[in-house]
């Protein structure tokens, strides 16, 4: 696991550059995408690169990590809506090739077949992750099995609280979600994890302690051969 400590701007540009060079090498790459505040700057840089004519998403397929339970794709807090507004609507990706896990049995992205679908596409080439203050990646909360595939999750109180900032009140935050599992994430060929801001300093410190435990789900990433942590000075302040 490699740790790069950069400014926020440098992090966004560096990850954009990694994706741009992947797309030049492999125009039909499979991207694993995250929502939340961490990847927004990367998506902004990707949109700029697309608009400048440097990259195209025309042959790209994407798989998102997770989705709230019970919010439709046009709900402003759904992760489908987030992806459309922060990236997909601004680039030439075909929406039919963008996938978000679903609880709907009739959906082609039904969670029970989501991992097989990713496998059928050849696996995720490049996975972007953020991290929760409790060490969650995707919605894999502490205690999640390292063998987990895409599954339904009961959100922990701390995550509901963290995410309530996006809703009018905490009572509106869904208490369940669908999430790729830790094994699903570990199947990606390359992973970058963005860890920025003072409120992530403890999480980065714990990750760097190298102790691998289901109490801190992101620690499984130590077993992956190709992970880069992109952190800023604030997140790295306790190292
Ligand atoms: C989102 C996701 C979550 C976030 C994490 C950090 O798809 O999988 O695990 O990455 O909650 O969220 P932010 O980036 O908002 O701090």
Boltz pocket constraint, residues with backbone or C-beta under 6 A from the ligand:
constraints:
  - pocket:
      binder: B
      contacts: [[A, 33], [A, 34], [A, 35], [A, 36], [A, 37], [A, 38], [A, 39], [A, 65], [A, 66], [A, 129], [A, 130], [A, 131], [A, 132], [A, 136], [A, 137], [A, 138], [A, 139]]
      max_distance: 6.0
